[in-house]
């Protein structure tokens, strides 16, 4: 069996640190040409598993065997901060261990595959453009392109649909359906996964094993849910039996004589039954329902927008609009990747540019898609305590636990968390800040799909003014939206 495997994990153990085991004696096989989903809750170690496959980190015990001359490339979740200052050409040159002399035509080819082709006017300077100047959606395409340009035998995709608009996701899905090589993908987009994957590698955070399932994504999720239900039923029956036996033991023990021996034998049986109880997996834990309270005395008119910057043909242009956002109203901003949605949100959160007026005294709660407004050097506990109005540790821990932030996670630096856990920290902060204007940039990125209905309900019920950017229609449909601003439909102002 192992000879057929392209990637074989044999009794692999790995700890991120002494408090965070990721794998314990894990065994699994990935065959050539298969397309698999890597599943597990936020912080389970999915991205770490990719690092073990690429060899970026080494196992503490066990062996990871790859077929000889197997090349691997990873499309990362985010572009590291130290790469944002690179040019497009430098960014792609970093994908190779040695200098590639014909890299320009290869870049052109791969940009076409990911649907990020510059206009004729911008073509000459496109490869000299700085990576940090691209939108989140365009950066997502560049991350994918950086893996594809290597033409690997194994393609590892870490949240490839984050920040992609509908057209981008459709384009990527069509490409992956036709792709003939091995693909492992981490994603929380169920429909995207169901469209091309043939099985699941499931990282179980209790056993620290990797379980393998065959079948499309929806079928596997149902199978796991049925297994959890079966485990819970078995435990309930055992618990009932154990309780009845304990009552008998107490009765027999009180009788003395031979009955005491019967009671002792029964105690042994009870111990065995306790051991047979199954650890029901906690993967299906969902964050608790929560409320984002608003600041007191929000004025009726919170925001007025008369002019915004839109990006056309990679150049910023001023465009007129007429938006008045009142207390309790929710505004959705839409438009394709690269049009300037994030730039507008940053401008609104950071102060007032021309054409923007926010009522004085309005407190802004800002969920940034890259989490750059979180201090990565502070622990989760310190970060949340900074946001608390009343500095009460017990209350802080109770709120954090509702977002599955407890135990060692609270002592962990924000920069060491998974992207999904950073998202949960950001939401926990918002509940403590009591904003009058809530600005959300792709708030479902990296978040486990089980949490999304809970988040949608909290945003739906939010009583302040809200501005939302999201490319996930199912999520937006669950939130009341009063106005939509389509940046693509705005006409740039004519220069006088």
HUCOR-V433953 format. One record per pair of residues at least 24 apart in sequence whose C-alpha atoms are under 10 Angstrom apart, sorted by the first residue. I is the first residue (numbers start at 1). J is the second residue. D is the distance in whole Angstrom. If there is no record, write none. Layout:
i:j:d
I:J:D
I:J:D
This chain:
i:j:d
1:29:8
1:31:10
2:28:9
2:29:7
2:30:9
2:31:9
2:65:9
3:29:10
3:31:10
3:65:10
3:66:10
3:67:9
4:29:9
4:30:9
4:31:6
4:32:8
4:67:9
5:29:6
5:30:5
5:31:5
5:32:7
5:65:9
5:66:8
5:67:8
6:30:6
6:31:5
6:32:5
6:33:9
6:34:10
6:65:8
6:66:6
6:67:5
6:68:9
6:70:8
6:153:9
6:154:9
6:182:9
7:31:7
7:32:8
7:53:8
7:64:7
7:65:6
7:66:5
7:67:7
7:70:9
7:154:9
8:53:9
8:63:8
8:64:6
8:65:5
8:66:6
8:67:9
9:52:10
9:53:9
9:59:10
9:62:8
9:63:6
9:64:5
9:65:7
9:66:9
9:210:10
10:61:9
10:62:6
10:63:5
10:64:6
10:65:8
11:59:10
11:61:7
11:62:5
11:63:7
11:64:9
11:209:10
12:52:10
12:58:10
12:59:6
12:60:7
12:61:5
12:62:4
12:63:6
12:64:7
12:209:9
13:58:10
13:59:6
13:60:6
13:61:5
13:62:6
13:63:9
13:208:9
13:209:9
14:45:10
14:48:9
14:49:9
14:52:9
14:57:9
14:58:8
14:59:5
14:60:5
14:61:7
14:62:9
14:208:10
15:45:10
15:48:10
15:59:8
15:60:7
15:61:10
16:45:9
16:48:8
16:57:10
16:60:10
19:407:10
19:408:7
19:409:10
20:44:9
20:45:9
20:408:8
20:409:9
21:45:9
21:205:9
21:206:10
21:208:7
22:46:9
22:48:8
22:49:8
22:203:9
22:204:9
22:205:8
22:206:10
22:207:10
22:208:6
22:209:9
23:48:10
23:49:9
23:59:9
23:60:10
23:61:10
23:203:9
23:204:9
23:205:8
23:206:10
23:207:8
23:208:5
23:209:6
23:210:8
24:60:10
24:61:9
24:62:9
24:207:7
24:208:5
24:209:6
24:210:9
25:61:8
25:62:7
25:63:10
25:207:10
25:208:8
25:209:7
25:210:9
26:61:10
26:62:9
26:63:10
26:203:10
26:207:9
26:208:7
26:209:5
26:210:6
26:211:9
27:62:9
27:63:10
27:64:9
27:209:7
27:210:7
27:211:8
27:212:10
28:64:10
28:201:8
28:209:9
28:210:7
28:211:8
28:212:7
29:64:10
29:65:10
29:201:10
29:210:10
29:212:9
30:66:10
30:182:9
30:183:10
30:184:9
30:201:9
30:212:10
31:182:8
32:67:10
32:153:8
32:154:8
32:180:10
32:181:7
32:182:6
32:183:9
33:153:9
33:154:8
33:179:9
33:180:6
33:181:5
33:182:4
33:183:7
34:154:10
34:180:9
34:181:7
34:182:5
34:183:6
34:184:8
34:197:8
34:198:7
34:199:8
35:154:10
35:155:9
35:176:9
35:177:9
35:179:9
35:180:9
35:181:8
35:182:6
35:183:5
35:184:6
35:185:8
35:193:10
35:196:7
35:197:5
35:198:6
35:199:7
35:200:9
36:156:10
36:182:8
36:183:6
36:184:5
36:185:6
36:186:9
36:193:9
36:196:9
36:197:5
36:198:6
36:199:5
36:200:5
36:201:7
36:212:10
36:213:9
36:214:9
36:215:10
36:216:9
36:217:9
37:157:10
37:183:8
37:184:6
37:185:5
37:186:6
37:187:8
37:188:10
37:193:7
37:194:9
37:196:10
37:197:6
37:198:8
37:199:6
37:200:5
37:201:6
37:202:8
37:213:10
37:216:9
37:217:8
38:156:10
38:157:10
38:158:9
38:184:7
38:185:6
38:186:5
38:187:8
38:188:10
38:199:9
38:200:6
38:201:5
38:202:6
38:203:7
38:210:9
38:211:10
38:212:10
39:185:9
39:186:7
39:187:8
39:188:9
39:200:7
39:201:6
39:202:5
39:203:6
39:204:9
39:210:9
39:211:10
39:217:10
39:221:10
39:283:10
39:448:10
40:186:9
40:188:10
40:201:9
40:202:6
40:203:5
40:204:7
40:205:8
40:210:10
40:283:7
40:284:9
40:448:9
41:188:10
41:202:10
41:203:8
41:204:8
41:205:8
41:282:9
41:283:6
41:284:8
41:285:9
41:286:10
41:420:9
41:421:10
41:447:9
41:448:7
41:449:10
41:450:9
42:283:9
42:404:9
42:417:9
42:418:7
42:419:8
42:420:5
42:421:6
42:422:10
42:423:10
42:424:9
42:446:8
42:447:7
42:448:6
43:205:9
43:409:9
43:417:7
43:418:5
43:419:8
43:420:7
43:421:6
43:422:10
44:203:7
44:204:8
44:205:6
44:206:10
44:208:9
44:283:9
44:418:9
45:203:8
45:204:10
45:205:9
45:208:10
45:418:8
46:158:9
46:185:10
46:186:7
46:201:10
46:202:9
46:203:7
46:418:9
47:76:9
47:77:9
47:156:10
47:157:10
47:158:7
47:159:10
47:186:8
47:418:8
47:419:10
48:418:10
49:203:9
49:210:10
50:74:8
50:76:10
50:156:7
50:157:9
50:158:8
50:184:9
50:185:10
50:186:9
51:156:10
53:154:10
53:156:9
54:154:10
54:156:9
69:153:9
70:152:8
70:153:6
70:154:7
71:150:9
71:151:8
71:152:5
71:153:5
71:154:6
71:155:9
72:147:9
72:150:8
72:151:9
72:152:5
72:153:6
72:154:5
72:155:6
72:156:7
72:182:10
72:183:10
73:144:10
73:146:8
73:147:5
73:148:8
73:149:9
73:150:7
73:151:8
73:152:6
73:153:8
73:154:6
73:155:5
73:156:6
73:157:9
74:143:9
74:144:8
74:146:8
74:147:5
74:148:9
74:150:10
74:152:9
74:154:8
74:155:6
74:156:5
74:157:6
74:158:7
74:184:9
74:185:10
75:140:9
75:141:9
75:142:9
75:143:5
75:144:5
75:145:8
75:146:7
75:147:5
75:148:8
75:155:8
75:156:6
75:157:5
75:158:6
75:159:8
75:160:7
75:185:9
76:140:9
76:143:6
76:144:8
76:146:9
76:147:9
76:156:8
76:157:7
76:158:5
76:159:8
76:160:8
77:139:10
77:140:8
77:143:8
77:144:9
77:157:8
77:158:5
77:159:6
77:160:7
77:161:9
77:162:8
77:186:9
77:187:10
77:419:8
77:445:10
77:446:9
78:136:9
78:139:8
78:140:7
78:143:8
78:158:9
78:159:9
78:160:9
78:162:9
78:370:8
78:419:9
79:131:9
79:132:9
79:136:10
79:139:7
79:140:8
79:142:9
79:143:7
79:370:10
81:132:9
81:372:10
82:132:10
83:130:9
83:131:7
83:132:8
84:130:7
84:131:5
84:132:4
84:133:8
84:134:9
84:139:10
85:129:9
85:130:6
85:131:6
85:132:6
85:133:9
86:128:9
86:129:8
86:130:6
86:131:6
86:132:8
87:126:9
87:127:6
87:128:5
87:129:5
87:130:4
87:131:6
87:132:9
87:133:10
88:125:10
88:126:7
88:127:5
88:128:6
88:129:6
88:130:6
88:131:6
88:132:10
88:142:9
89:126:9
89:127:5
89:128:7
89:129:8
89:130:9
89:131:10
90:127:8
90:128:8
90:129:10
90:130:9
90:131:9
91:127:9
91:130:9
91:131:8
91:142:9
91:143:10
91:146:8
92:127:10
92:142:9
92:143:10
92:145:9
92:146:6
92:147:9
92:149:8
92:150:9
93:146:9
94:146:9
95:146:6
95:147:8
95:148:10
95:149:8
95:150:7
96:146:10
96:149:9
96:150:8
103:149:9
106:149:7
106:150:10
107:145:8
107:146:9
107:148:10
107:149:7
108:149:10
109:145:10
109:149:8
110:141:10
110:142:9
110:144:9
110:145:6
110:146:8
110:147:10
110:148:7
110:149:6
110:150:10
110:151:10
111:141:8
111:142:8
111:144:9
111:145:6
111:146:9
111:148:10
111:149:9
112:145:9
113:141:9
113:144:10
113:145:8
113:148:9
113:149:10
113:171:8
113:172:9
113:175:8
114:138:9
114:140:9
114:141:6
114:142:8
114:143:10
114:144:7
114:145:6
114:148:9
114:168:8
114:169:10
114:171:7
114:172:7
114:175:9
115:141:8
115:142:10
115:145:10
115:167:9
115:168:7
115:171:7
115:172:9
116:141:7
116:142:8
116:145:9
116:168:9
116:337:10
118:313:8
118:314:8
119:313:7
119:314:8
120:313:9
121:313:8
121:314:10
122:313:7
122:314:7
122:315:9
126:314:9
133:314:10
133:338:10
134:314:9
134:337:9
134:338:7
134:340:9
135:163:9
135:337:7
135:338:5
135:339:8
135:340:7
135:341:8
135:342:7
135:343:8
136:162:8
136:163:6
136:164:8
136:337:8
136:338:8
136:340:10
136:341:9
136:342:8
136:369:8
136:370:8
136:441:10
136:442:10
137:161:9
137:162:7
137:163:4
137:164:5
137:165:7
137:168:8
137:336:9
137:337:5
137:338:7
137:339:10
137:342:10
137:471:10
138:163:8
138:164:8
138:165:10
138:168:9
138:336:10
138:337:6
138:338:6
139:163:8
139:164:9
139:337:10
139:338:9
140:164:7
140:168:9
140:337:10
141:168:8
141:172:9
141:337:10
144:172:9
151:181:9
152:181:8
152:182:9
152:183:10
153:180:9
153:181:6
153:182:6
153:183:9
154:181:7
154:182:5
154:183:6
154:184:8
155:181:8
155:182:6
155:183:5
155:184:6
155:185:8
156:182:9
156:183:6
156:184:5
156:185:6
156:186:8
157:183:7
157:184:6
157:185:5
157:186:6
157:187:8
158:184:9
158:185:6
158:186:5
158:187:7
158:446:10
159:185:7
159:186:5
159:187:5
159:188:7
159:189:9
159:419:10
159:445:8
159:446:7
160:185:8
160:186:8
160:187:7
160:188:10
160:189:10
161:186:10
161:187:7
161:188:9
161:189:8
161:192:8
161:445:9
161:446:10
161:471:10
162:187:8
162:188:9
162:189:9
162:369:9
162:442:8
162:444:8
162:445:5
162:446:7
162:470:10
162:471:9
162:472:10
163:337:8
163:369:8
163:441:9
163:442:7
163:443:10
163:444:10
163:445:7
163:469:10
163:470:8
163:471:7
163:472:9
164:336:9
164:337:7
164:442:10
164:470:10
164:471:7
164:472:9
165:334:10
165:335:8
165:336:6
165:337:6
165:338:10
165:470:9
165:471:5
165:472:8
166:336:8
166:337:9
166:471:7
166:472:8
166:473:9
167:336:8
167:337:9
167:471:10
168:336:9
168:337:8
169:471:10
186:446:10
187:445:9
187:446:8
187:447:9
187:448:9
187:449:9
188:444:9
188:445:8
188:446:7
188:447:7
188:448:6
188:449:5
188:450:9
188:452:10
189:444:10
189:445:9
189:446:10
189:447:10
189:448:9
189:449:7
189:472:9
190:217:7
190:218:7
190:221:10
190:449:8
191:217:8
191:218:8
192:217:9
193:217:6
193:218:9
194:218:6
194:219:9
194:220:10
203:283:9
204:281:7
204:282:9
204:283:7
205:281:8
205:282:8
205:283:7
206:279:8
206:280:9
206:281:6
206:282:7
206:283:9
207:279:9
207:281:9
224:281:10
224:283:10
224:284:10
225:284:8
227:280:9
227:281:10
228:278:10
228:279:10
228:280:6
228:281:7
228:282:9
228:283:10
228:284:9
229:280:9
230:280:9
231:277:9
231:278:6
231:279:8
231:280:6
231:281:9
232:277:9
232:278:8
232:279:9
232:280:6
232:281:9
234:276:10
234:277:8
234:278:8
234:280:10
235:273:10
235:274:9
235:276:9
235:277:6
235:278:7
235:279:9
235:280:8
236:277:9
237:277:10
238:270:10
238:273:7
238:274:8
238:276:8
238:277:7
238:278:10
239:270:10
239:273:9
239:274:8
239:277:8
241:270:9
241:273:9
242:266:10
242:267:10
242:269:9
242:270:6
242:271:9
242:272:10
242:273:7
242:274:8
243:270:9
245:269:9
245:270:7
246:270:8
283:450:10
284:448:10
284:450:8
284:451:10
285:404:8
285:450:8
285:451:9
286:402:9
286:403:8
286:404:8
286:448:9
286:449:9
286:450:6
286:451:6
286:452:9
286:453:10
286:454:8
287:400:10
287:401:8
287:402:6
287:403:5
287:404:6
287:405:10
287:424:9
287:448:10
287:450:8
287:451:6
287:452:9
287:453:10
287:454:7
287:455:9
288:399:9
288:400:10
288:401:9
288:402:5
288:403:7
288:404:8
288:451:9
288:454:7
288:455:9
289:402:8
289:403:9
289:451:9
289:453:9
289:454:6
289:455:8
289:457:8
289:458:7
290:399:9
290:402:8
290:403:9
290:427:10
290:428:9
290:431:8
290:454:8
290:455:8
290:457:9
290:458:6
290:459:10
290:461:10
291:430:9
291:431:7
291:432:10
291:434:10
291:454:10
291:455:9
291:457:9
291:458:5
291:459:8
291:460:10
291:461:8
291:462:7
291:463:10
292:365:10
292:427:9
292:428:9
292:429:10
292:430:7
292:431:5
292:432:8
292:433:8
292:434:6
292:435:8
292:436:10
292:438:9
292:458:7
292:459:8
292:461:8
292:462:6
292:463:8
292:464:9
293:430:9
293:431:6
293:432:8
293:433:8
293:434:5
293:435:7
293:436:9
293:458:10
293:461:10
293:462:7
293:463:8
293:464:8
294:328:10
294:363:9
294:365:10
294:430:10
294:431:9
294:432:10
294:433:8
294:434:5
294:435:5
294:436:5
294:437:8
294:438:9
294:462:8
294:463:7
294:464:6
294:465:9
295:361:10
295:362:8
295:363:7
295:364:10
295:433:8
295:434:5
295:435:5
295:436:5
295:437:9
295:463:10
295:464:8
296:362:10
296:434:9
296:435:9
296:436:8
296:464:10
297:361:10
297:362:9
297:436:9
298:326:9
298:327:7
298:328:9
298:359:9
298:360:10
298:361:9
298:362:7
298:363:9
298:435:10
298:436:6
298:437:9
298:463:10
298:464:8
298:465:9
299:326:8
299:327:7
299:359:7
299:360:9
299:361:9
299:362:9
299:436:9
299:464:10
300:325:9
300:326:5
300:327:5
300:328:9
300:359:9
300:464:10
300:465:10
301:325:6
301:326:4
301:327:6
301:328:10
301:329:10
301:358:9
301:359:7
301:465:9
302:326:5
302:327:6
302:328:9
302:329:9
302:357:8
302:358:6
302:359:5
302:360:9
302:361:10
302:362:8
302:436:8
302:437:7
302:464:9
302:465:7
302:466:10
303:327:9
303:348:9
303:356:7
303:357:6
303:358:5
303:359:6
303:360:10
303:362:10
303:437:9
303:465:8
303:466:10
304:355:8
304:356:6
304:357:5
304:358:7
304:359:9
305:348:10
305:353:10
305:354:9
305:355:6
305:356:5
305:357:7
305:358:9
306:354:8
306:355:5
306:356:7
306:357:9
307:353:9
307:354:7
307:355:4
307:356:7
307:490:10
307:492:10
307:493:9
308:340:9
308:341:10
308:343:10
308:344:7
308:347:10
308:353:9
308:354:8
308:355:7
308:356:8
308:487:9
308:490:9
308:492:9
309:339:9
309:340:7
309:341:9
309:343:8
309:344:7
309:347:10
309:353:10
309:354:9
309:355:10
309:487:9
309:490:10
309:492:9
310:335:10
310:338:9
310:339:6
310:340:5
310:341:8
310:343:9
310:344:8
310:487:7
310:488:8
310:490:8
310:491:9
310:492:8
311:337:10
311:338:7
311:339:5
311:340:6
311:341:9
311:343:10
311:487:9
311:488:9
311:492:10
312:338:8
312:339:7
312:340:9
312:488:9
312:492:9
313:338:9
313:339:9
314:338:8
314:339:8
314:340:10
315:339:10
316:340:8
316:492:9
317:491:9
317:492:6
317:493:7
317:494:9
317:495:10
318:354:10
318:355:10
318:490:9
318:491:9
318:492:5
318:493:6
318:494:9
318:495:9
319:355:10
319:487:9
319:489:10
319:490:6
319:491:6
319:492:4
319:493:5
319:494:9
320:355:8
320:490:7
320:491:7
320:492:7
320:493:7
321:355:9
321:485:9
321:486:10
321:487:9
321:490:7
321:491:9
321:492:10
322:355:10
322:485:9
323:356:10
323:483:9
323:484:9
323:485:8
324:357:10
324:483:9
325:358:10
325:437:10
325:465:7
325:466:8
325:467:9
325:482:9
325:483:8
326:437:10
326:464:8
326:465:6
326:466:9
326:482:10
327:436:8
327:437:9
327:463:7
327:464:5
327:465:5
327:466:9
328:436:9
328:437:9
328:461:9
328:462:7
328:463:5
328:464:5
328:465:5
328:466:8
328:482:9
329:437:10
329:462:9
329:463:8
329:464:7
329:465:5
329:466:6
329:467:9
329:480:9
329:481:7
329:482:6
329:483:8
330:437:10
330:438:9
330:439:10
330:459:9
330:460:9
330:462:9
330:463:9
330:464:8
330:465:6
330:466:5
330:467:6
330:468:8
330:479:9
330:480:7
330:481:5
330:482:5
330:483:7
330:484:9
331:439:10
331:465:8
331:466:6
331:467:5
331:468:6
331:469:9
331:480:9
331:481:6
331:482:6
331:483:5
331:484:6
331:485:7
332:440:10
332:466:8
332:467:6
332:468:5
332:469:6
332:470:8
332:476:9
332:480:10
332:481:7
332:482:8
332:483:6
332:484:5
332:485:6
332:486:8
333:441:10
333:467:7
333:468:6
333:469:5
333:470:8
333:483:9
333:484:6
333:485:5
333:486:6
333:487:7
334:468:9
334:469:7
334:470:8
334:471:8
334:484:7
334:485:6
334:486:5
334:487:6
334:488:8
334:489:10
335:469:9
335:470:10
335:471:9
335:485:9
335:486:6
335:487:5
335:488:5
335:489:8
336:471:9
336:486:9
336:487:8
336:488:7
337:471:10
339:486:10
339:487:7
339:488:7
340:487:8
340:488:10
341:441:9
341:468:10
341:469:7
341:470:10
341:486:10
341:487:8
342:368:9
342:369:9
342:440:10
342:441:7
342:442:9
342:469:8
345:439:7
345:440:8
345:441:7
345:467:8
345:468:9
345:469:9
346:439:9
346:441:9
348:439:8
348:467:10
349:437:9
349:438:9
349:439:7
358:437:9
359:437:10
361:436:9
362:435:8
362:436:6
362:437:7
363:433:8
363:434:8
363:435:5
363:436:5
363:437:6
363:438:9
364:430:10
364:433:9
364:434:9
364:435:5
364:436:6
364:437:5
364:438:6
364:439:7
364:465:10
364:466:10
365:426:10
365:427:10
365:429:9
365:430:6
365:431:9
365:432:10
365:433:7
365:434:8
365:435:5
365:436:8
365:437:6
365:438:5
365:439:6
365:440:8
365:466:9
366:426:9
366:427:10
366:429:10
366:430:8
366:435:9
366:437:8
366:438:6
366:439:5
366:440:6
366:441:8
366:467:10
367:423:8
367:426:7
367:427:8
367:429:9
367:430:8
367:438:8
367:439:6
367:440:5
367:441:6
367:442:8
367:443:7
367:468:10
368:423:9
368:426:9
368:439:8
368:440:7
368:441:5
368:442:8
368:443:8
369:423:9
369:440:8
369:441:5
369:442:6
369:443:7
369:444:9
369:445:7
369:446:10
369:469:10
370:419:9
370:422:9
370:423:9
370:441:9
370:442:9
370:445:9
371:414:10
371:415:10
371:419:9
371:422:7
371:423:8
371:425:10
371:426:8
371:441:10
373:426:9
374:414:8
374:415:9
374:422:9
374:425:9
374:426:8
374:429:10
375:413:9
375:414:7
375:415:8
376:412:10
376:413:6
376:414:5
376:415:4
376:416:8
376:417:9
376:422:10
377:412:9
377:413:6
377:414:6
377:415:6
377:416:9
378:411:9
378:412:8
378:413:5
378:414:6
378:415:8
379:409:9
379:410:7
379:411:6
379:412:5
379:413:4
379:414:6
379:415:9
379:416:9
379:417:10
380:405:8
380:406:9
380:408:10
380:409:7
380:410:5
380:411:6
380:412:6
380:413:6
380:414:6
380:415:10
380:417:9
380:421:10
380:422:9
380:425:7
381:405:9
381:406:9
381:409:9
381:410:5
381:411:6
381:412:8
381:413:9
381:414:9
381:425:10
382:410:8
382:411:9
382:412:10
382:413:9
382:414:10
383:410:10
383:413:9
383:414:8
383:425:8
383:426:10
383:428:10
383:429:8
384:410:9
384:425:8
384:426:9
384:428:7
384:429:6
384:430:10
384:432:8
384:433:10
385:429:9
385:432:9
386:429:9
386:432:10
386:433:10
387:428:9
387:429:6
387:430:8
387:431:9
387:432:6
387:433:6
387:434:10
388:429:8
388:430:10
388:431:9
388:432:5
388:433:7
388:434:10
389:432:7
389:433:7
389:434:9
390:432:9
396:428:9
396:432:9
399:428:7
399:429:10
399:431:9
399:432:9
400:424:9
400:425:8
400:427:10
400:428:6
400:429:9
401:428:10
402:428:9
403:427:8
403:428:7
403:451:9
418:446:9
419:445:9
419:446:6
419:447:8
420:444:9
420:445:8
420:446:5
420:447:5
420:448:7
421:446:8
421:447:8
421:448:9
422:446:9
422:447:9
423:447:7
423:448:10
424:448:10
424:451:10
427:455:9
431:458:10
434:464:9
435:463:10
435:464:7
435:465:9
435:466:10
436:462:10
436:463:8
436:464:5
436:465:6
436:466:8
437:462:10
437:463:10
437:464:6
437:465:5
437:466:6
437:467:8
438:462:9
438:463:10
438:464:7
438:465:6
438:466:5
438:467:6
438:468:8
439:465:9
439:466:6
439:467:5
439:468:6
439:469:8
440:466:8
440:467:6
440:468:5
440:469:6
440:470:8
441:467:9
441:468:6
441:469:5
441:470:7
441:471:10
442:468:8
442:469:6
442:470:5
442:471:7
442:472:8
443:468:8
443:469:8
443:470:7
443:471:10
443:472:10
443:475:10
444:470:8
444:471:9
444:472:8
444:475:8
445:470:9
445:471:10
445:472:9
449:475:10
452:478:10
453:478:8
453:479:10
454:478:10
455:479:10
456:480:9
